[in-house]
């Protein structure tokens, strides 16, 4: 006797492919996560490359001086 190709068998369960709306949501979430990750990485690199107290390394200027050397 031949078994039907559509009969119940043991094995991996087929999953549904995501619809168009789910694909758009995944893309938006991926882009949002990428932007957040880029912002965190650039903030980390910026904090590591700049000194902790940049104001103390600048020359002292008065409130009415136009050039920093005056």
Buried (B, 14 or more C-beta within 10 A) or exposed (E): EEEEEEEEEEEEEEEEEEEEEEEEEEEEEEEEEEEEEEEEEEEEEEEEEEEEEEEEEEEEEEEEEEEEEE
